[in-house]
Amino acid sequence: MRGKYKLITTDDPCQTLGQGEVRSYATMIEAANAFAKAEAPYKTVVFHDGREARELTDDEERLLVNVCAKLGYDVEEVRG
């Protein structure tokens, strides 16, 4: 089964995240750990189960921020 959480990364500020590398994870905790460890400066996690695609819920976003904080990273939102 393909993962429902997608980590999208890019190191090119001129490239949209839609053009970035996509890796799938079965759980939000796996995606959050991968997000924290990814070296690309631009990254996001989204939910996509094949039918529904959406941004993270508030609870999922909190989990992402908390995992990153425990690993010593800050999460900042960047708007273009």
C-alpha positions in Angstrom: 0.0 0.0 0.0 1.3 3.4 -0.9 1.7 5.9 1.9 -0.9 8.6 2.5 1.5 11.2 3.7 3.7 12.8 1.0 7.0 14.6 1.8 7.8 17.0 -1.1 11.3 18.5 -1.2 13.3 20.7 -3.5 16.5 22.7 -3.2 15.7 25.0 -6.1 13.9 28.3 -4.9 12.6 28.8 -8.5 11.0 25.3 -8.6 7.5 24.8 -7.1 7.0 22.1 -4.6 4.7 20.4 -7.2 7.9 19.9 -9.3 9.9 18.6 -6.3 10.8 15.0 -5.2 7.9 13.2 -3.6 8.3 10.4 -1.1 5.4 8.5 0.5 5.0 7.5 4.2 2.3 5.3 5.8 2.0 7.4 8.9 2.3 11.1 9.9 5.0 10.2 12.4 7.2 8.6 9.7 6.6 11.7 7.4 7.5 14.1 10.3 10.7 12.2 11.0 11.7 12.3 7.3 10.8 16.0 7.1 13.1 16.8 10.0 15.9 14.8 8.5 15.5 16.0 4.9 18.4 18.3 3.9 16.5 20.2 1.2 15.8 23.8 2.3 12.2 23.8 0.9 9.9 21.0 2.0 6.3 20.2 3.0 4.2 17.3 4.0 0.7 16.8 2.6 -2.0 14.2 2.8 -3.0 12.3 -0.3 -4.8 9.0 -0.3 -5.6 8.7 -4.0 -9.0 10.4 -3.7 -8.4 13.3 -1.3 -5.5 15.7 -1.3 -5.2 18.3 1.4 -2.9 20.2 3.6 -2.3 18.9 7.1 -4.9 19.3 9.8 -4.0 21.3 12.9 -3.3 18.1 14.8 -1.0 16.8 12.0 0.8 20.1 11.8 1.3 20.1 15.6 2.8 16.6 15.4 5.2 17.7 12.7 6.3 20.7 14.7 6.7 18.7 17.9 8.7 15.9 16.2 11.0 18.6 14.6 11.4 20.3 18.0 12.3 17.1 19.7 15.0 16.6 17.1 16.3 20.1 17.5 14.7 21.8 14.5 12.4 24.7 14.1 9.6 24.7 11.5 9.0 28.0 9.6 6.3 28.7 7.1 7.6 30.3 3.9 5.2 32.1 1.6 6.2 33.1 -1.9 
